[in-house]
Amino acid sequence: MEQQAVAGYLMVDHVAAPPDDRCYALPEEHRAVLVDDDDPGYAAPLARLAMAFTRNLPRPWPRSTAPAVG
């Protein structure tokens, strides 16, 4: 979560607090896109769309020798 706070995706309440004592929050301007599924800008389903697209792309290797994907 610290990486996301540094990148500006999350806010942290007390930066100087020890890592285990920090609380993180989603900035208000990010809520509609990431949390509010009634908002027209809601983008979470795009992750599923991207995965569906990439899973169906032709592969340069046979499936039996494909690299493991976690």
Buried (B, 14 or more C-beta within 10 A) or exposed (E): EEEEBEEEBBBBEEEEEEEEEBEEEBEEEBEBBBEEEEEEEBEEEEEEEEEEEEEEEEEEEEEEEEEEEE
